Amino acid sequence: GSSRPPLPRTLPRALPRAAVRALLPLRQLTADAGAPDGVVLGAVRAEDLGAVGRLLVCSFYPHLITLAPVGFSRFERALLETPVAWLNATYAGYLADSVRAFAERRVGAERLGAQSRSAALIAPRSCKGTTRGSSVALAAADEATGRLLAFVELSVRPLDGRVPFDVLDDLDALLRCVLPSQPPPCAYLCNLCVAPHARRRGIGAALVRASEMVVGSGGWGHDALYLHVGAHDAPTARLYRALGFEPLREYNPKRWQVQWLGAADVVFYRRWLGGSAARAAGADDLDGRGVGASGARELDA
């Protein structure tokens, strides 16, 4: 079988310079999305998944254990820092490896291995009628070094407001097996994140614009893009409202579903395509945030 990547020796505060050499350069997509100079956008391929996994872990799940800023003596802190750092590094490496393996199974090698602009953007048009399992990953990389800078995942999902792989999503999937009516499909954005060293450059906003191009009339043929934001994440909610997204609170999970079933406490957002909200003032602030499948999380600036 394939060998597992070595676990990182230090906390993943900076991404390694594992070049994303196989990142498919979609020149027209890069230009039309307004990517900054020296940044290329493209479709993620199988060999990029290691770097993608590290970026996702760094952005959304950086630490297993965090020492409180108070409550420890200098001696206690010195005693704990090394084992805590080792545990965090081991956890991060294991999780990144798990993310890579999961992505390989979920996305599929045939979609990751797109060889041309038409294959990456037009072939998924057939996914519009698919309500589960269709996914395409886009990334931004440094054009000179190939270093991964940002990542986003686009998928076609049922228009039901559920978070992918959440408990309510799993329950609905079971119900759809027996119910005659099915919700219509929608284009869904998740796992948007930008590496810490690459933020505040407009890369995140460029990926949003590229996502709109992929799922819009020139690609998959959808007229709207959807995502989730944490119900209590007011800064991120304001950000996405400024980008043209509007909350659809009728899809909010019930309080008992959050408390008793462990459902994600999120708000479903929609942006109608065809406008220019992603170019609005303040769009560069997107680079300081990450929006995941279970809501947006603030990242270190």
Secondary structure, DSSP 4 states (H G I P E B T S, - for coil): -PPPPPPPSS--SS------TT----HHHHHHTTPPTTEEEEE--GGGHHHHHHHHHHHH---S----SSS--HHHHHHHHHHHHHHHHHHHHHHHHHHHHHHHHHH-HHHHT--SHHHHHTGGGGGGG--SSEEEEEEEEETTT--EEEEEEEEEEESS-PPTTSHHHHHHHHHHTT-S--PPEEEEEEEEEE-GGG-SSSHHHHHHHHHHHHHSTTTT--SEEEEEEETT-HHHHHHHHHTT-EE-GGGPPPHHHHHHH----EEEEEEETTS-GGGSTTGGGGGGEEEETTEEEE---
